[in-house]
Amino acid sequence: MNSFARQDRNEGCQLRLAVRLGALSGLILLGSACDRGILDPVGPVGQAEKTILINSTAIMLAIIIPTMIATVAFAWWFRRGNKKATYLPDWEYSGAVELVVWSIPALTIMLLGGITWIGSHDLEPSKPLVSDKPALNVEVVSLDWKWLFIYPDQGIATVNRLVVPKARRSASA
């Protein structure tokens, strides 16, 4: 291969690398303009729901990650080429293994259920939110294909638009 062909190939590789880096930079720029959605809640209820979601995810990852590592470790240990691993073809039952295999998932489900139960009951809609600001009184009426929001303390009403000042909480009636 002559030097011109090598140089053309190197330029082609450099061009592909530049295009890939440009596309990656564009994707990073586009991704940085997005909001975080569910992980960027507004208000105390959204914050509490985010806490429940993150706690549940962390608990599940605490089970999933060791399970995946153990799977790889077992596959590595019991590979065909490992002469130290003993093969026991007649082994069929162990109470200790059964206890571990069934108790860890059961305890995990109980823990996740307890966290969700307590967290969701703290967010019960009939309980007023704790705030040092006075509540905004809003009466809501369902009409045909629209909502009527009445603000009796202010003497105004809006259709299909609930307006709550940023520093106030609402007490819907």
Buried (B, 14 or more C-beta within 10 A) or exposed (E): EEEEEEEEEEEEEEEEEEEEEEEEEEEEEEEEEEEEEEEEBEEEEBEBBBBBBEBBEEBEEEBEEEEEEEEEEEEEEEEEEEEEEEEEEEEEEEEEEEEEEEEEEEEBEEBBEEBBEEBEEEBEEEEEBEEEEEBBBBEEEEEEEEEEBBBEEEEEEEEEEEEEEEEEBBEEE
